[in-house]
Amino acid sequence: MVIKNYYDGLTTEERTDFIYNVCKLCDMSIPTFYKKLRTGTFKKSEEKLVADNLICA
């Protein structure tokens, strides 16, 4: 999973910014982000959106 692997490599400060940006980009709440991260249930469209706009940017 692209998002989980990227998230695991971030510092605490970077994680805060990343979570905020993912939630804003995918229009989801922070609790939803954590649930999807924990269970690995991000949709392919969400993963692509994050990868294209936040990870590879």
C-alpha positions, -999 to +999 in steps of 0.1 A: +000+000+000+015+033-012+000+055+015+009+033+045+045+028+034+049+065+028+033+074+061+056+050+080+086+068+067+076+103+079+086+121+110+059+131+135+057+166+122+056+155+086+028+130+095+006+158+108+009+178+076+004+146+055-028+136+073-042+171+070-034+172+033-048+137+026-080+145+044-084+178+025-076+162-008-098+131-004-126+149+015-124+126+046-122+131+083-091+124+103-107+094+121-116+080+087-080+085+075-067+066+106-092+038+101-083+034+064-046+035+073-050+008+099-072-015+079-057-008+045-090+001+029-080+032+008-098+031-025-075+028-056-087+063-067-077+077-033-043+061-035-038+075-070-049+109-060-025+110-030+004+095-049+000+119-078-005+151-056+013+145-024+039+117-026+053+124-060+049+162-058 
